[in-house]
Amino acid sequence: MADVITSVSNPAKQFLSHKVSHFTESVIREMTRQAMLYGAVNLAQGFPDFAAPAEIKAAARAAIESDVNQYAITWGAKSLRHAIARQMGVWQGIEVDPEKNVTVCCGSTEAMISTLLAVCNAGDEVVIFEPFYENYGPDSVLSGAKSKFVKLRPPVSEGGEWTFDEKELRAAFDKNTKAVIVNTPNNPTGKVFTRAELELIRDLCVEFDVLAITDEIYEHILYDGTTHISMASLEGMRERTVTINGMSKTYSVTGWRVGWAVAPEKITNAIRKVHDFLTVGAPAPLQEAGAVALSLPAEYYARLAEGYRVRRDHLIPALERAGFTCFLPRGAYYVMTDISAFGFEDDVAFTKYLVKEIGVAAVPGSSFYRDARDGARQVRFAFCKKRETLNAAAEKLGRLSRG
Ligand SMILES: Cc1ncc(COP(=O)(O)O)c(C=O)c1O
């Protein structure tokens, strides 16, 4: 009997999907585990280590106390959908019908995969700017689509911007292109796409009949006078854009898992079906707290951005003193750096050394590229951390020596 239980029936089968066999573990989340293992300061994963706003925590407690403890409407609690629609009107001048255009999901992560599953067929192509937030690659695979990458090139001079080549972007679009994913403000580069750049992408979407899926989760984290422009606010894009956003970054609640997709009615209907079968719904009491969060006054957002500006301007000089070349982010809460000065073989060897011997966890640049060689000289640091955490990291980074 024991033989039967322990024997592998058909080794070729292995019970695993071909899709999953191509996935690697999330490098970002692995770095968090390594930070815990070595007791290192975690500047790897993008979660704040400080408190969420008191009002929204009180709202979550109140919702649980008043027994908002059962399934919400599968596509989202009415109060939150109405708040989302109102906010998109206020911030971007986009008219949204909360009954027809909004799907609340378990984080923007689920909003993205539900959207891709709802719109992609096998053989469709999805254009992705790289370096890219690492979920987009596996998301495309899960949805049966093929990813096509367009390079964002680092600034060539101090204080310059990440740019892309118009011809390279155009070459990525063809008759099989179903969607382009645009993440602005961008993780990991901190790039905030300009109106001119978005219009260029818009023109290609119209010409090739392509959907834009925009990840705008860092919408309110902007520096140096930059402004966030939603793709859906551009003329001709309302009917061909899915706007993805969530509570994680704006309200410092990455563990609550509340996000949403805003899309034209037909696409919303498809996203809602996928979402329903995937997760049924996002946490009901936290959606109620979300409605309160989205009603915070405008000063809240100004303070949020200024708090991160101060953190950015605190960490970057420490990184530069330690020997990193920093690419100044204009939004989001990460800084991409160049590690050439340290003489390591590659980014992975460097981040291993950094977490184990220096005591700071960061993310190897290669995890943001399809071809690891493109990120071999880059490392990303997150600065969504308390002053003490950044100080502790700065002190440790001071022990690094250049190669
Ligand atoms: C660009 C981007 N999109 C989505 C997410 C995940 O968002 P959520 O917590 O809403 O799933 C992250 C988290 O780091 C991110 O950087």
Ligand as a Chemical Component Dictionary entry (heavy atoms), coordinates in Angstrom:
data_LIG
# 
_chem_comp.id                   LIG 
_chem_comp.type                 NON-POLYMER 
_chem_comp.pdbx_formal_charge   0 
_chem_comp.three_letter_code    LIG 
# 
loop_
_chem_comp_atom.comp_id 
_chem_comp_atom.atom_id 
_chem_comp_atom.alt_atom_id 
_chem_comp_atom.type_symbol 
_chem_comp_atom.charge 
_chem_comp_atom.model_Cartn_x 
_chem_comp_atom.model_Cartn_y 
_chem_comp_atom.model_Cartn_z 
_chem_comp_atom.pdbx_ordinal 
LIG C1 C1 C 0 2.100  49.361 -10.226 1  
LIG C2 C2 C 0 1.427  48.550 -9.176  2  
LIG N1 N1 N 0 0.222  48.039 -9.428  3  
LIG C3 C3 C 0 -0.421 47.289 -8.527  4  
LIG C4 C4 C 0 0.141  47.011 -7.286  5  
LIG C5 C5 C 0 -0.613 46.167 -6.309  6  
LIG O1 O1 O 0 -1.709 46.866 -5.877  7  
LIG P1 P1 P 0 -2.854 46.240 -4.947  8  
LIG O2 O2 O 0 -2.337 46.235 -3.551  9  
LIG O3 O3 O 0 -4.016 47.178 -5.110  10 
LIG O4 O4 O 0 -3.175 44.900 -5.456  11 
LIG C6 C6 C 0 1.405  47.513 -6.984  12 
LIG C7 C7 C 0 2.039  47.208 -5.688  13 
LIG O5 O5 O 0 3.185  47.405 -5.452  14 
LIG C8 C8 C 0 2.059  48.310 -7.952  15 
LIG O6 O6 O 0 3.250  48.836 -7.718  16 
# 
loop_
_chem_comp_bond.comp_id 
_chem_comp_bond.atom_id_1 
_chem_comp_bond.atom_id_2 
_chem_comp_bond.value_order 
_chem_comp_bond.pdbx_ordinal 
LIG C1 C2 SING 1  
LIG C2 N1 SING 2  
LIG C2 C8 DOUB 3  
LIG N1 C3 DOUB 4  
LIG C3 C4 SING 5  
LIG C4 C5 SING 6  
LIG C4 C6 DOUB 7  
LIG C5 O1 SING 8  
LIG O1 P1 SING 9  
LIG P1 O2 DOUB 10 
LIG P1 O3 SING 11 
LIG P1 O4 SING 12 
LIG C6 C7 SING 13 
LIG C6 C8 SING 14 
LIG C7 O5 DOUB 15 
LIG C8 O6 SING 16 
# 
